[in-house]
Amino acid sequence: MFRLKSAFAAILVLTVAGCAQTKTPFASSMNRDAMPMVQTEQERTLAHQAQALDRMSKDLVRKTTFKGAALGAVAGCGLAIAGGSKAQCAQAALVGGVIGGVAGNATGKAQAKKRVEIVELNRVLPSLRKTNDQMDVVSGGVAELVAKQDAEIAQMKQQMAQGNLSQQAYDARLAEIRQVRGDVAQALTLSASQARQAKSALMDAQAQGQTGIDWYIAETNKLEAEAVSARAQLSLL
């Protein structure tokens, strides 16, 4: 009985040793592919920051909307609801907005000698400062991330050449990098467009007689330029 147990133990040791020394094709493939194919924390953070910038620039456009058009739209929608026709609210709001805009323009011309406040600058200021601060965060993050991703791509190419990384693993990671850059680029493109809209609204208000608006126009112009510049750094590979 003791001899049987000893023989069995010896066979078991030899079997385990043989398995430890043998590399199957599957195990070799797993080693070459053993790297995370998901977005890094830095990539996720920058994507969220870019999305926040997009939301802030949208808010900036809302804050620079002419008071006459906005009030006219609200009034038109309110009348439609009061008349029992909610379905016509959007159409009434559009008509009301046009009427309100015309009325606002007429009021501006009639009060040309007074300080006309078409855009409420006390509402624009905090929104503009917040958006500018976020733009600085995103712009700095883009430069840092692109440098890191470019270095990673170069390293992966070297690993592939050495046989330490499969083409499949390389392609998967490259697709992740492209996705991140595409998402951030889209947010920056939208932010640039929205900064341009805000600047246009401010310039229109200035043309209609509002004063003290030069700084706001310059800052929205700067915001647009920075968004365009940051977007240009994001080659989509």
C-alpha angles and dihedrals in degrees: 000000000000091000090051092052092047092051092049091050092050092051090049092052092049092048093051092046091051092051091049092053096046120085112201120207089247093055091047091051092050091053092052091048096043100122131101114267096195134094116279123238090253091054093049091048094052092047090054091047091051091050089051089052090053091052092048093050089050089054089050090057090051091050092053094050114123112262093223094056093044095049092045091053092050092048093049092050091046092054092050092052092045089054091055096250109115091160089066093051095100093048092046091048090053092050091044090051092054092047091046091049092052091047091049090050092049091049090050092054092046091053097041092132092055130066103273116204106199093151119041099232093187086066095042096052100066091041092050094048092048092049092048091051091050090048089057090052094049095043092053091045092052094054092048095045096047091052091050094046093047089053090049092051091051090050092049091051089053091049090051091051089052092049093246096114130044125230088240093056091046093050092048094053093043089053089054091051091049091050093052093047091047093052094048092044091053092051091050092048090052091046091052091050092048092048087053090052091050091049091050092051091050092049090050090051090051091050089054093056108276113140134199091046103112095095092052092052091049092049095049089048089052090048091053092048093050092050091051091047094050091047090053090060092061106084106185094219 
